[in-house]
Amino acid sequence: MQNWQPSASIENLKKRAQIIAQIRDFFAARRVLEVETPLLSSATVTDVNLHSLKTHCKNLGDLYLQTSPEYAMKRLLAADSGSIYQICKAFRDDESGRLHNPEFTILEWYRVGFNHHQLMDEMDKLLQLILSGARATRYSYQEIFEKFLQVNPHKADIKVLQKCAHEHGIDVEVDDKDTWLQLLMSEIIEPKLKATVFVYDYPASQAALAKIRKAKFPVAERFEVYVDGIELANGFHELQDAREQRQRFLHDLKKREKLGYPKIPIDENFLASLEHGLPACAGVALGIDRLIMLALDANHIDQVIYNTKS
């Protein structure tokens, strides 16, 4: 017989609804405005690690399903919305498995006047509320590499990183430093992270849409959040410079071309909003499905989402 039933139990779907209600109450208490933005756009992200799903509309041509509501929400910030949040669907042409589904629910919020440390403080409070856990532990990117691998990620060259990887059983051919760093993080460090851990101040080469702070080793003012080794969120002290952002997009496009990825259009509306003026702010995107998995002690994302595998 055809298996028509949702993958999650009704009991889990009820608990899911309660958690989402808690999240809305959390932001209402802080007077953060809930917003909705379009799921479809004529442009998409340039990040080589994110792959968009594309569709075609008879009257509008090719459109992309959003990988996150980031660009659209920043346009609202530039239009003087004040602090905002959104709970919505996002889509990525990604693997499917225990922690991944091409269609997923995302919580994204932006706090005007915050830096990434202030946003980490607020996120920590939200996670303590939903997961009933203790306060998070925090490490800089450099500290986490030195703690688990005895390597300074800012100073180490490719040969040092390759040697470190081989010592831990990772034997691949890579000619890019950031790829080595990401492999070491995902394969060796992340599985060792217990409870809730914030990692902040990433290498400047991994800035994405974050500000870069000048120092002996320039760092991107961004953070990632892990709970029991599961990556849960990614946040930025947001870049406001439209010219710098365009250069990063163009750099991404060159990398995409080198990798043989499809050509995609830059989001000119987003860049225009930066030109107009994005207020000083910090923002973060959190995977709701993974959060609910952790809250309900589930071991597969299908246990907390309506997924028919159709």
Secondary structure as GFF3:
##gff-version 3
##sequence-region A 1 310
A	DSSP	alpha_helix	10	29	.	.	.	ID=ss1
A	DSSP	beta_strand	33	34	.	.	.	ID=ss2
A	DSSP	beta_strand	40	41	.	.	.	ID=ss3
A	DSSP	beta_strand	53	57	.	.	.	ID=ss4
A	DSSP	beta_strand	61	65	.	.	.	ID=ss5
A	DSSP	alpha_helix	70	78	.	.	.	ID=ss6
A	DSSP	beta_strand	84	91	.	.	.	ID=ss7
A	DSSP	beta_strand	103	112	.	.	.	ID=ss8
A	DSSP	alpha_helix	116	131	.	.	.	ID=ss9
A	DSSP	beta_strand	137	140	.	.	.	ID=ss10
A	DSSP	alpha_helix	141	149	.	.	.	ID=ss11
A	DSSP	alpha_helix	158	167	.	.	.	ID=ss12
A	DSSP	alpha_helix	177	184	.	.	.	ID=ss13
A	DSSP	pi_helix	185	189	.	.	.	ID=ss14
A	DSSP	three_ten_helix	190	192	.	.	.	ID=ss15
A	DSSP	beta_strand	196	203	.	.	.	ID=ss16
A	DSSP	three_ten_helix	204	206	.	.	.	ID=ss17
A	DSSP	beta_strand	212	213	.	.	.	ID=ss18
A	DSSP	beta_strand	219	227	.	.	.	ID=ss19
A	DSSP	beta_strand	230	237	.	.	.	ID=ss20
A	DSSP	alpha_helix	242	259	.	.	.	ID=ss21
A	DSSP	alpha_helix	268	277	.	.	.	ID=ss22
A	DSSP	beta_strand	281	287	.	.	.	ID=ss23
A	DSSP	alpha_helix	288	295	.	.	.	ID=ss24
A	DSSP	three_ten_helix	301	303	.	.	.	ID=ss25
###
